[in-house]
Structure formats: C-alpha cells, structure tokens
Amino acid sequence: MSGFVARLGEVVLRFFGAVFSALVMPFRLCFRRLRILFRRLAAAVRAAPSRDGAASTPRRGAERAPSAARRPEGAPVPRSPLTLWLIALASVGICAVTAAHFMSLRPAIRVEAGGTLIGCAAEESDYLAARSAAEARIRCGGASFNGGLPEITFRLDHVSVSEYTPPEKLTENLLKNAGGRWVNACGVFVDGTFVGAALSEADAKAAFDGVLRRSEAAAGAGASCYFAEAVSYVPGLYPDSPDCLVGEEKLASAADSLTVMTSRTETVRETVGYDVIEMPSRTLSVNTARTILEGENGTDQVTRVVTYADGRAVSSKEVSRSTLVAPVAMRRLVGTKVYSTPVAPVFATVRQLLWPVDGAYNINSDYSYRWGKFHYGLDIGVGSAPGTSLGMNVLAAADGVVELASTHSSYGYYIILDHGNGMETVYGHLLEDSFKVRPGETVVQGQPIARVGQTGYATGPHLHFEVRVNGNKVDPKLYLQQYKGIGY
C-alpha cells in the first residue's frame, strides 16, 4: 500500500512539474538569450586592447592566472548572484508590460473607406447608428447629392479602449468622405424628422423660441410653455444645398405648425359634498328612516397645475388643498325593529292614550284644515290668554321608547315616542332645555318628558300633539282617553 502511495505521489509531482515547465518556458528562453548576450558583451570587453596597444591584464596580478588557466576554453564566465537577479527582474518586467498591453486590447471593427480609416467601432450597432445618422443628413430636404456615402470595408482588429470611435465621430467621418459639398451647421429635427438646418444653433432655435415666448406672454404670468413634439438641435456637417440650409421663414413656419403645451397654476374654490351617517334605531320599524340632522356642503380651496394644448385643457394635477368650510354630515336613523304582532288599524277607535298636558285641556287648533292647509295634530293649551300654558308638564301618552329628542324649524324642540304596533306620538313646541328624557330611554304612561314652550313656528305657548300609525298622521282624538269629563 505504501509503495502505491509513493508511486501516486511521484506521478502527481511529475504532472505539476510539467505544467510549471510549460508555464515558465517563455521566461527560460528569455533568460537564456539574455545570458548569451551578456557573455558576448563580457568577452568583447576582455578582448578589447588597452590604450598602449597591449592586451588588458588583470589588475590584481598573476595570482589569478592559475585559476584562469584551469578554466576550460569556451566555458561560461561565472556571474555574481546580483547580476542574475537583475537579469531575472528585467525579464519579468518586460513580460509584464507585454502581457498588460495585450490584455488591454479589445476586439473592434476597423471601418475604412478607400484605404482611409474612418474609425474603430466597438460593436456593429455603433457603426449602424452612425451610418443611419449620416444617411438622414444626406437625405435632408429630399435633396440628392453626388456620390453619397463612400464604399465601406470592414476589418476585425484588436485596439485599446481609448482608440474606440464614438458614433457621433463616426458620423462626421463618414460625411467628410462622402461626395458633394458640406458645411458646418445646426439641423432641426421634430420627432426625429429633419425640418431644416441653419448656419448656427442660435439661428436654428430663434424661430422655435419665439413661438414659445409669444405663447407664454399670451398665457399670463406664471405660465410655462413647451412643444408637445420632441424638438432637437443637432450641430454637425450638412449638405450645402438650399433644400437643407433653409431660411428663417421656413423654420418659423415649421415652428407655428407645432402643438404648444401651456402649464399654469390655478387656484379655485370647490364645493365638498357632505357624508350621510346612518345610525340603527331599534325604535323605528324596518325599511323606515328618519333624518335627525340635515347635511351641509363644505368649501375647499384647491390649487392645481393645469396643462393646455393649444388652449384646450388636457390634464390637471392637484398640488394642494385647504378646507375653508368643513362639511356637516347628515345623520339619519334607520329602523331595525320588526313587529311580531299585527299592526293596529289606522282608524281604530281604541281609547288608549293619556291626555298629554297636565292642567291644560283646551284644544286651540283641531285636526283639520287651517289657514289654507291641513293641520295634522292638536294644539293643546289652557285657553286663549297668552302665556298661560308656558312651563306645564308634558306627559308620555303611553308606554314606549324615546325615538327622537331634537329640534326642527317648524316643530321647534320636539320629542317622538315609539309605542310599538306601528304607533308613534309627537310632542312639539317644547320649552328649550326642558327635555327630561333622551333617545333610547324607556318611558311609562304619564311620565313627564318635557314642558310646554313656544319654540319653532308657534304663535303662542302650547303643545302640538300628533299621533302616527304606520307612518300616517291620524286624528289624535281617536286614541285619547276621556280626561276629567272631556269626551269625544
């Protein structure tokens, strides 16, 4: 086993030795040639005659002669270790510089025309882009020129990165070798299409900048104008022809045909709609709703950047918004109560409601037409004398739940009680801040809930009393009990 391992190690060493020898072979050849060169130089120095014509002799005397006599003729002169190191370092430096030079080279396409170097393109696409740009300039205005682009030959080569020719320079070199007369000018292109050229970039831009300045002056302060089309100005060589070097009039005509975009900041006031907040109410029957607070729109101040195309708005971008008047949300009660018992008939004559004002038994206005319209309730007070009913207790006409306790433009301060079976009672014109119950509370028949007032649309202190059955306003006298001898 140990013998096999030894043989395997010997084979591995021989393999790596062969690889190393192959790698260092160029350096060994270089060292050998340099060594032969130095030997020849040393022999020439030894063989050179002295100033008096005699052969040179060693300076240190004859004690060296025996050693030289013992050296065989033609044997190499021994060198010091310092000399050998210097030779090795010089060889390594030369090899490194050579390797760095060749490693810095990159593949390139040498473009030539009639033996003249046009340039070195890094890739084929660079040359094609340069040629396309040159052909666009030759075709400008639809004119034709003698010769056109020269015949091109290609040759693959390796050059340094600094020798690459940019596509713009390739375009110029192609035009310089093309037929016809050329002049340095500035071409105007609209969306990539050639329009014309002027002898200077300032002349080329003058007509287009003039259109924009006039548009900005018409739009007013703070407006900025630009063309919807892409307008580019390309300096370079262009054909010396009237079809290419156009005058100011043609450039101005081309500028006037473009679409002018105007961007302007505008500040306006905007109405903001109110939200609707729905709150479930267990006192209202299903599929019914009641508004307890009317909604009001708000006002915002909005700043936008508006863009116009030839005077027509095409886009708007909001940049800021501030609230001037906040909107007020509408609040609505949405019924969720489901009745399990039959609903009382609208015109039933069941005497189940208690008289709603303790101490006031006069009906000042009945359930009938009044002042040209129908009065859907009873106005209850003490009598015709003003102010005699003010502050009297208002009683719950039956057991129920407070559905609403709020204000209204006509009812003033008012309360609605839900008694079930589709029946509701309404108590209007109540005294301000006299509520003794809140929405959602349960009340019993005869319980004080507020006091008589004169709020809302009322000519004097009294209680407006309504009875609603399944949403219909009915005559309250059909449901009121006889009270202290008053009967109906």
Secondary structure, DSSP 4 states (H G I P E B T S, - for coil): -HHHHHHHHHHHHHHHHHHHHHHHHHHHHHHHHHHHHHHHHHHHHHHSB-TTSSBP--TT-GGGHHHHHHSPTTPPPP--HHHHHHHHHHHHHHHHHHHHHHHTEEEEEEEEETTEEEEEESSHHHHHHHHHHHHHHHTGGG---SS-SPP-EEEEEEEEGGGPPPHHHHHHHHHHTSSS-EEEEEEEEETTEEEEEESSHHHHHHHHHHHHHHHHHHH-TT-EEEESS-EEEEEEEEE-STTTB--HHHHHHHHHTSPEEEEEEEEEEEEEPPPEEEEEEEEEETT-EEEEE--B-EEEEEEEEEEEETTEEEEEEEEEEEEEE--B-EEEEEEEE---SPPPPTT-----BPPSBTT--EEEE-SEEETTEEE-SEEEES-SSTTSSTTPEEE-SSSEEEEEEEEETTTEEEEEEEEETTEEEEEEEEPTT-----TT-EE-TT-EEEEBB--SS-SSSBEEEEEEETTEEE-GGGTBPPBTTB--
